Amino acid sequence: MIDRAAAARAIEDFLRALGHEPEGELAGTGERVADAWADDLLEGEAIDAAALLREGALDLDAEGSGLVLVRDLAVTTMCPHHLLPAHGTATVAYMPGARVAGIGTIAHVVDVLAHRLTLQERISDDVVALLVHELGARGALCRLALTHSCLIARGERKTGSIVETLAVAGTFAVASPDRDLAFLALASHGRLA
């Protein structure tokens, strides 16, 4: 349960600790920051991603549908180490079993998992686990390519850097024709192979 009033006070105390009184252009910043975190940046904490995926899935007439690939889904998440944003894209691929998810549902599940205080690696892992466990996907893959503000705005200051994570499960985790197809599609970036 998010305590917005306590969060707003904490932000104001944080500003004071940095030598800034929350007045003038900083008046109301505590409330705005608390609302941004509660309503947007951490909204995924209150949503059951597994239930969302189950509810947005359809039964297939016959098992064995071809590869589903959703590319370039915009993603924003917050680094739990520095509380700074990371932005980029997700690519999700899976070989359906008896069920298939709506494309919008897949995008929403990625957002729900990203809008938590979690590591990029965990988001990728959780996406593929949900596709296999909740949809019965034969194989699943999630690649995240994110630019982390904590790597650019501080410390190493590596402008233009991208952190990529790739998680695979099911038939994509072992040498198989399904894996070959998924990796070929992932590498093609929209070109016919």
Helices and strands as residue ranges (DSSP letters): H 4-17, G 24-26, H 29-36, I 37-41, G 43-46, H 49-55, E 57-59, E 68-78, E 85-95, E 99-101, H 103-114, H 120-135, E 139-148, H 149-152, E 163-170, H 177-188
